[in-house]
Amino acid sequence: MKKYYSKISGCILLVALEILMFLWTPYYKGFICTTYIVEHINAGDIIFRLVYYAIYFLSVYTMFSYYCFGKFYSFFMRSPVGLILSFASVRLMADVANYIIYYFFNDYVFTFAACIIEVVFLFFTLWLISDFISDGKFRFCPIKGTIPFFIATFVIVALLAIYCTFQYNGFAYIVEKYTVVANVRVAYTENIGFILEVSRLIFICALNIICFLYFYFSVEKCGLIKSKSNVGFAKIITRLWAVLFLTGILYVVKYIAYPIDLYEIIPSSIISSSDTTYSNTNETVKDFRTDTCVTPLSRFSSYEHDEKRVLNLGSVTVKNGKDRIKTFTYFMPFDEDSNYYCELVPVETEYTESTDYLECNVQRLENFGLFFFDGDQRYAIKTENIKSQSENKVLTAMLETLISDGEWNYFEYGCDYLKKYDSDFINPYIERYANGNFTEDEINENREINTEYMTNFAQKKLESKWKRDGYVGR
């Protein structure tokens, strides 16, 4: 096991360096910043990026020298000017590549490309350091030895591509469906930047670890290791705490000297709670309650510690009696006056025992899900799972009520289900919506949804009905 400790220590340091940059400033790693990528730029930001890269270079050099070559080689054993200039040149080329991609493409392409660019930057950095320490004797691992690293890199890059595609499709769906002023669209647009930052951090760390391990084995294959570093479990734990402690110290230093862009931790706040005391834990309680919580995250935007929100995450937990059924998380607009909270709303059907919120057995949670009792059987169905449900009389009645009330979201989510189990009800809506024929009440009820989206959605459902019935091409 000891032979792996050096590798683990090196990986920990690389991850700590990425986390430090993430904590210090918006996670764009370039030294050259423009207001096109970073909202503000000033002397303080440039100085701390310079400090970061000085720490980055010295840390990577020391770590790589000690862990990969077996002992520390002095930075001044020969003139380091060429090494420093080469490192700076590689960083500047990476910055130019990042800027070009950010300028011409969207955030999702940039997220993918930035991860690739940063691991290429580390690759060249380690190559330069290896060549400097070995005085030109370093050689890359033979082709056969690179296969595991190639496969690991391919898997991570493939996952990154899938993730970016998934996020882009989600963004495209929201832009197509919702109007510019819709709370859903505003919330997504304001919050997605931070989510992509976190994604870049995770994928860059994974790729950097693979890159470091590749160079470690390359040095080993070249026979350049002078002596094996004696790194035991106790030492690796000590160094882990040392790295964490140093990261904390650097964070405090920046907080004192230049607090702008540091995170402000804001405790989660309970917006609403509907806890009720139930006397009998075994009794069947046919109602639903919610707890709604908001978790904000901000960065300091001035020396006076004014805040700039970067994330506003809402969560709502649906409960029945003492049971927690489901928890949903969602983005909230940064504007605190938006009142974009998710609440349970009774749905009046022939199976509804009471329309009082506190006693209702048939309710919906905004556009997240439907909660109801059919006899003593409890159901909690996410909206995206409605189409795969087997027939249920209460669910059918709920969807019919919601669609009759002009709820376009539930027309979208429940269309496939009703086509299977109540086509006589849903087909007139599909035909009318496919023709762009909406009532004034429906338009007013769905002011945040684009009518073009609903028309296109209904037309697709109508076309699928024709294909199923064999009318295509006639």
Salt bridges, closest charged atoms under 4 A:
GLU18 OE2 - LYS29 NZ 2.77
GLU39 OE1 - LYS308 NZ 3.50
ASP45 OD2 - ARG49 NE 3.18
ASP95 OD1 - ARG91 NH2 2.88
GLU118 OE1 - LYS29 NZ 3.69
GLU118 OE1 - ARG91 NH1 2.96
ASP135 OD2 - ARG78 NH2 3.97
GLU197 OE1 - ARG299 NH2 3.52
GLU220 OE2 - LYS228 NZ 3.06
ASP261 OD2 - HIS40 NE2 3.13
ASP275 OD1 - LYS319 NZ 2.13
ASP287 OD2 - ARG289 NH2 2.69
ASP291 OD2 - LYS319 NZ 3.08
GLU307 OE2 - ARG309 NH2 3.11
ASP323 OD2 - ARG378 NH1 3.25
GLU336 OE2 - ARG309 NH2 3.66
GLU353 OE2 - LYS286 NZ 3.95
ASP374 OD1 - LYS393 NZ 2.75
ASP376 OD1 - LYS286 NZ 3.45
GLU407 OE2 - ARG364 NH2 3.08
GLU412 OE1 - LYS177 NZ 2.75
ASP416 OD1 - LYS461 NZ 2.87
GLU442 OE2 - ARG432 NH2 2.90
ASP469 OD2 - LYS465 NZ 3.33
ASP469 OD1 - ARG468 NE 3.43
